[in-house]
Amino acid sequence: MSRVAHPAGPRHADVLPADHPPAPPEDLNALDPAIWPRGARRADGVLTLGGIDVRDLATQFGTPALITDEADVRGRAREYVEAFGDGSQVFYASKAFCSRAVLRWVTEEGLGVDVCTGGELEVALSAGVDPARITLHGNNKLPAELERAVTARIGHIAVDSFEEIARLAYYAERAGVRPRVLVRVTTGVEAHTHEFMATAHDDQKFGFSLASGDADEAVRRVLALPVLTFAGLHSHIGSQIFDTAGFEVAARRVLELAARIHAEHGVAIEELDLGGGFGIAYTTEDDAPEVKTLAAGLRAIVAGQCAAFGLPEPRLTIEPGRGIIGPSTVTLYEVGTIKNVDGIRTYVSVDGGMSDNIRTALYDAAYTCVLASRSAAAPPMLCRVVGRHCESGDIVVRDCYLPSDLAPGDLIAVAATGAYCRSLASNYNHLPRPGVVAVRDGTAREIVRRETLDDLLRLDVG
Ligand SMILES: Cc1ncc(COP(=O)(O)O)c(C=O)c1O
């Protein structure tokens, strides 16, 4: 890479294929039900969420704000439970978005909760989640986190390194508890997703490699420690996955290991956790499969592979995060400035940005957005929605069409921001992080309070 300054070309951040930008939508005011929360409507042209006018939400709670449709979250949670059916378990991956209210909703719908830090674990415990229905993940769990998980008697701990097996045994012994352990396996499957979202190819930090024999050795060590209960195997191949092909290869490789364990130790795995990663529609170009189709595919894969290896079928667990919370939420922003860069594009600056949605900068994520505070008949204008941070990569929506009469003060809504937006939010440039507002049947309440500048100043104790 050249580090010598040179005159720039005219375009910035064009990473999309040559056929971009896509054609404008037929109706700029339309809300595609595959993308928007189930409770999203237009009433007299204005977007309503859970029966509430977004202008009222903006007045009451300020912008930017993440608005979460509770019925949507509960409905999707129920669909996962129904689709995977008896004998399987669905755990909500709280890293996608972790708040007490959401953890209560999903557990009331029959899900368990998957956490990957002590912080997420405390939210789950303080939400009243049954510890037996919590699994702890993470490639470097702190000793104090392992101790807390053991003493809280959570249901499962997915071990991720040899050091951790020894540390966990130490805390289990000390607490007189015998935790159930899953061994996280790196299957060598590369999910066709962004590099930073793929988690099971060999060259990465998670899990025990199957190819090197580390996974077999990890199981040996867990079985050799009477203070640990070997429950089964775990694999997570990545995120935003649209078909079962990757899961099929991963399941086959994990079950080959299960067959070796059976042959070597006479132990059949009780549990097979195939992780999360089920994709959702962010734009009309995403064709997300129905959950029941995915579920039928995964169950058939596991049944078929177990039959082929002569193994009893383990209990199947899956851990969707995005698939449950992602589509339920939209981010409301107020438009501040509109700058037409002649012959290139129009930049629409909003009152948030990469501090409330880093996914565009991090993963080249694509989003859909609409003018929310009114409908418009004006012709479409190709826009780039950008934030107010001191970074030219501070892009919220790389390419979208908004009406050409868009004006400062209008509200725009970005769809499908429930997963990995608020949970990845930062205070970059000392912007307070936005609140999260739950809407349901015409009522709204903040479930995560909007931060204030005072919150930030209180931390500055120098
Ligand atoms: C172990 C594990 N389980 C589940 C998930 C959830 O993935 P998703 O939100 O894509 O369903 C992740 C995401 O990184 C993960 O690492």
PDBQT file of the ligand as one rigid body, heavy atoms in Angstrom, charges set to zero:
ROOT
HETATM    1  C1  LIG A 501     -20.726 -19.106  19.540  1.00  0.00    +0.000 C 
HETATM    2  C2  LIG A 501     -21.727 -18.228  18.870  1.00  0.00    +0.000 A 
HETATM    3  N1  LIG A 501     -23.016 -18.590  18.913  1.00  0.00    +0.000 NA
HETATM    4  C3  LIG A 501     -23.977 -17.837  18.332  1.00  0.00    +0.000 A 
HETATM    5  C4  LIG A 501     -23.661 -16.661  17.673  1.00  0.00    +0.000 A 
HETATM    6  C5  LIG A 501     -24.771 -15.853  17.080  1.00  0.00    +0.000 C 
HETATM    7  O1  LIG A 501     -24.649 -15.625  15.722  1.00  0.00    +0.000 OA
HETATM    8  P1  LIG A 501     -25.824 -14.913  14.948  1.00  0.00    +0.000 P 
HETATM    9  O2  LIG A 501     -26.163 -13.670  15.685  1.00  0.00    +0.000 OA
HETATM   10  O3  LIG A 501     -25.262 -14.624  13.608  1.00  0.00    +0.000 OA
HETATM   11  O4  LIG A 501     -26.977 -15.867  14.911  1.00  0.00    +0.000 OA
HETATM   12  C6  LIG A 501     -22.328 -16.255  17.593  1.00  0.00    +0.000 A 
HETATM   13  C7  LIG A 501     -21.959 -15.013  16.884  1.00  0.00    +0.000 C 
HETATM   14  O5  LIG A 501     -20.872 -14.579  16.770  1.00  0.00    +0.000 OA
HETATM   15  C8  LIG A 501     -21.329 -17.063  18.223  1.00  0.00    +0.000 A 
HETATM   16  O6  LIG A 501     -20.051 -16.709  18.200  1.00  0.00    +0.000 OA
ENDROOT
TORSDOF 0
